């Protein structure tokens, strides 16, 4: 922008300067010529009264010497004699004598003025005033030089002012850009100091207002999540009481385990909702400082929980867990939530008796967690990965949780067709230390 503004200022100022300088330069040259020719005509006119009084050669020579240098004034006497050195062509002199008219003409060496003087007895003398070419343009070069310097100063000053203005605009724009990028990356404390032209100052103030509003909205949202999670404790307490009434049975034990797990998840949600946003974002401080956990171990533990429900619904379950270590820098509870979201989708979106398979495989830099099922599959994988959009009538947040977890560990989530005929959901998680 600075270069563009400087270029515009240079072009505009140069055109304005030229539009004034060219006519002014021509005017200065004409004025210098007029000044020189007017002075020559005055000298010639001053010699006319002398010729009216006397045409003696000596007197005329003395008058010419008093009026100007001998090489700029010359007189053709009525008898044809010459005083001084004439510069006009002979035919011009004869024309002035014959027609008795005043002539002005340019020659190779300068400018000549011929003024006839009619004397008694029809005699005619001609006064010649000569101006050398150098006198016609005397002072013109100096005037043009001064005007050129003034024009250069004007152009240079305008370019400098435009550059300073552009620098101010660019500085303000870059500050606003950096703040926008910082806000987009999660720095909610970033603000800008409004600077630059009024429009950019208004944009900076609007950015600060927007950032404050975003912080307020996120704070309200997180408090709402914490409050809603806390309200779930009431039905959770009812589950505990119902399990107590059921006595020491296997069903009561499963209900109690599920209630304990649900309470743990609620505590995690409340804690995360009240955690500073920088640490709560995927890939933020919480993930960066999480202790590594082994994917195969967490998957095995969660399969023990889901296998009971699978047996009740007559769901064949195939599993493969690599014996090699699969450490990832991810919180164990968060990884368990990812596994539960994947397996839970199978139970929610397929009929009872539908088979599914869970595989954990290790590659050079990533560990692959794959969940296959023999259900109808996913018709639109792209829509299934959109937060809040569900292809099976649920909230549409499960796969989004998995996708964010994959991105937090430099991995990815893909959806395709499984060998069992249904959906294949595969999550890649980066191994600790790149394998």
N, C-alpha and C positions, 0 to 999 in steps of 0.2 A: 504494500500500500504506500509506503514511503516513496518508493521509486516512481510509482504511478502519479502521486501528487506532485513530486518534483518535476516529472516530465510534463504534466499538464501546466504547471506554473511556468516552466521554461518556454513551452510552445505559445501560451497565451501572451506572456510578457514580451516575447520576441516579436510576435505579430503586432502588438500595440506599439512597441518601440519603433519597428520598421515603418508602420503607418504614419508615425509622426516624423521620424528622422529623414525619410526620403524626401518628402516635400520641404522640410526645413533645410535640408542640405542644398536643394535646388534654389530655395529662396536666398540662402546665404551667398551662393555663387552669383545670383542675379544682382543682389544688393552690392556686392563687391564690384561687379562690372558697371552697374549704374553709378556708383560713387566715382569710379575712375573716369568714365565717359563724361559725367556731369562736370567734373573738375576741368577736363580738357575743353569742353564747350565754353565754360566760363573764361578760360584763358584766351580762347579765340575771340570771344565777344569783347573782351577787354582790349584787344588789339585793334578793333574796328575804329574807335574814335581817333586813334593815332594816325591811321591811314587816311581818315577824312581830313586831317590837318596837314599831313606831309607824306610824301612818298619817296623822300630822299633815302637812299640806301643806308646811309650811316645812321639816320634817325630811327629807321625801322629796325636796324640791327640792335641799337641800344634798347629799344622797347622790347624786342624779343628776349634779349638777355635779362631784362628786369622781370619779365613775366614767367619765364621758365627756361629750362635748359635748351640749348640750341638744337638738340636732336629731337625735341618734342614739339617744337613750334617752327613753322616755315611759312614764308609769304611769297606768293607769286605776284610781282609788281605789274602794274598795267603795261609797262614796256616789255614784259616777258622775262625780266630779270628775276632771280631767285635769291631769297634771303634764308639761310639755313639749308638743311638737307631734306628735301621732300621725300615722303614715303608712299604717296599715292601714285597710282599709275598715271602716265601722261594723258591717256584718253579721258580719265576721270577729271583731271585738272581742266582739260579743254572743254569738257562738258559743263563743268561748273562755271567757266567763263562765258561760254556760249549761251547757255540757258539761264545763267544767273540763279541757280537753285542750290540749296544746301544739300550736301551729300554726306552719308555716313556708310562706310563700308569696311568689311573685314579683309585683312590681308594675311599673307603667310606669317608675318612677324607680329601683327597686332591689329589695332583698330585705328582708322583714320577718319577725321571729321573735316570736311571742306566747307568753308563758309565764305561765299562771295561778298565783296564790299563794293557797292556801286559808287563811283567818284564822279565829280563834275566832268563835263564834256564826254559823257557816256564811256568813261573809262571804268574798267573792272579789275580789282585786285582780289586775290583769293588767299584766305588765311587757312593754313592746314594745322590742325592739332592732332598729334600722334600719341597713342597710348601703347606701349609695348605689351606683348601677351602676358608677361610676368606680372605687370601692374594690374591687368584685368582680373587676376585671381589672387592678388596679394591678400594674405590672411585667411584664405578659404581653407587651406590644408589644416591650419591650426584650429580653426573653428570646427571643422569636421572631426579632428582628433578629440577635441573636448567633448563634442556630442557623442562620439563613439564610446568614450570612457564613461560618460554619464549613463549611456544605454547599458553598457556592460555592468555597471554598478547596480542599476535598476533590476536587470535580469538576475544577476547574482543574488541580490537581496531578496527578491521574490522567491527564488528557488530555495534559499536558506530558510525563509519563513515557512514555506510549504513543507520543507523537510522536517523542521521542528514540529510543525503541526501534525505531520504524518507520524513522527516518532511518538508523539503523545497519544495519538489514536491507537497506534500499534501496541504501545505498552499497555494501554488500558484493555485492548482486545485480548492480548495474550494473558493478562492477569485474569480476565473473566474466563478464558478458555481453561487455564490451569485449575481454577476453582471449580469449574463445571466437571472436569475430568476427576478431580479429587472427590467431589460429591458423588459422582457416579460410581467411584471405586469404594465408597463406604465411609469416607471421612466426613462425618456430619458436623464437625466443628469448623470446617473451612468457611471463611467469609472473604469478601473482597472490599477494598477501600475504593468507593466510587471516585473515579478520576476521568479526565479527558473531556471531550465535548459534552454538552448537556444530554444528548441522546444516550451516550455510553454511561454517564453518571446515573441516568434513570434506569438503564439496564442493570447496572451494578446494584442499585438499591432494590430493584425487583428481584435480582438473584438472592440477595440476603433475606428478603422477605419470604421467598420461596423456600430457602433452606431452613429458616426458622419454622415455617409451616410444616415442612416435611418432618422435622424433629418432633414437633408437637403431635402430628398425626401418628408417627411411629410409636411415640410414648403411649398415646391413648390406645393404640392397637395392642401393644404388648401388655398393658394393664388389663385390657379386656380379655386377652387370652389367659392371663393368670387368674382373673376372676372366674371365668368360665370353667377353667380346670379345677379351681378350688370348689366350685359348686358341685362337681361330680363326686366329691367325697361323700355326699349324703346318700346317693344310691349305692356307693361302695360300702358304706357302713351297713346298709341293709343286706348286702351280699354276705358280709361277715356274720350277721345275725342268722341269716338263713342257713349258712353252713353249720353254725352251732346247733341249730334245731335238727339238722339232718343226722347228727351224731358222727361216730367214727366210721364212716363209710368211704368207699373209694370215690364216689361222686362228691361227697363233702370235701375230701382232700383236694380233688381237682378244682372245685369251686374256690377253695381257700387259696390254692396256688395261683389261680387266675386272678383272684382279687389282690393278692400280694403283688403280682406283676403289674396289674393295673395301677395300684397305688404307687409303685416305683416309677411308672411312666408318668403319672400325674405330677409327682415330685420333680421329675426331670423337666417336664413342661413348664411348671411354675418357676423353677430355677432358671431355665433358659429364657423365659419371658422377662425376667428381672435382671438378666445379665446385660452388660453394655453391648450395644449393637456390633461394635467392631469385633468382639470376641464371639458373637453368636452367628456371624455370617459364615456360609460355607467357604472353607479355605482360609478363614480368619484365624484369630489367636487360639480359639478353642480347638480347632483341628490341628493347628501347627504344634500345639503343646500336648496333644493327646498321646497317651502311652500306646505303643504298638500292641495289636492283638492278632491272634492267628485266626484266619478266616475259617479254616477247616474245623477248628475247635468250636467256634461260635455256631457254625452251621450244624454241627453234630448235636450241640446242646439244644438248639431250637427245633431240630427234627424230632428229638425225644418228646417235646411238647406237642408238636403237630401230629406225630404218629398215632397218638391216642385218639384224636378226632378222626384221623384218616381210617383207623380200624373201625370206628363206629359207623362211618359212612361207606365202608367197603371200597376204599380207594387204594388200589395198588400203588406202592411208592418204591421207586428205584432211586438208589443213591450211589454216588461215587465221590469219595473224598480223597484227594491226593495225599499220599503219605509224606510228601515233602513239606517243609515249613512254608507257610504262606503268611508272613507277617505284613500287616499294613498299618500305617499310622492313622488309626481311626478309633474313636471311643467304642468300647465293646457294646455299650448300651445302644449307641447309634447304629452300629453294624447289626445288632439283633433286631432293631426296628426295621432296617432295610430287608433283612431276611423275612421277617414277619409280614412285611408289606407284599413281598413277592409271592410267598406261599399262601398268604391270606387271599390274594387275588384269585388264585386257583380255586379255593374253597367257595369264594363268593360268586364267581362267574361261570363255574362249570357244575354240571349236575352231579349228584351223589353217585359214587361208583366210577367216576372218571379218574383214570390213572394219571400220575404225574411223576416227574423225575427231577432230582436235584444233583447237580454236579459241581465240584470245585476242582479246577485244573490250574496248574501253574505254568506260566510262560517265563520268558527271560526277564521281562521287566514288570509284568502284570500278573495278577491272579484273576481267573475268570470264574464267576459265579453264574451258573446257568440253571434256570427253572423252566422245564418243559411240561406241557400237559396235552391230553388227548381230547381237549374240548373243541369248540367251534373256531378258535383262533381269533385274531384281531384283524378286522377288515381294514382299518385305517390306522396304521402305526403312528403316523405323524400326529393325528388328532389325539391319540392315546398319550402322547408325551406332552400335551398342552396342559398347563396347570389349570385345574378347575373344570376340565372337560373330561367326561367319562364315557367310555364306549360300552359300559355295562350297567349304568344306572346308579353308580356310587358317587362319592364326592369328587373323584378325579384327582385326589392329592397323593395317592399311594405311589404311583409311578413318578410323580414329580419329586417326592422325597428321595426315591432311589436315584433319580437323575442328578439331583443336587449333591447327593453323597458321592456319586461317581465323579462329578466335576471337582469336588473338594479334594479328591486324591489323584487328580490328573488322569482320570479314566473316562469312560463313556458308557452309555446305556443304549442297547440296540434291541429292536423287536423284530422277530421274523417268524418263519414257519418251522415247527418242531418235527422231528422224525416221528413222534407219536401222532401227528396229524393236527395238533392244535397250535397254540402260541408258544414261541420260544422267547424268553426274556433273558438277556445276557448282560451282566454288569462286569466291567473290568475295573479293577482297583490297582493302583500303583503299589508295587512292593517297596518295603522300607529299604532305602539305599539303592533303588533301581535294580534289585535282584542280585 
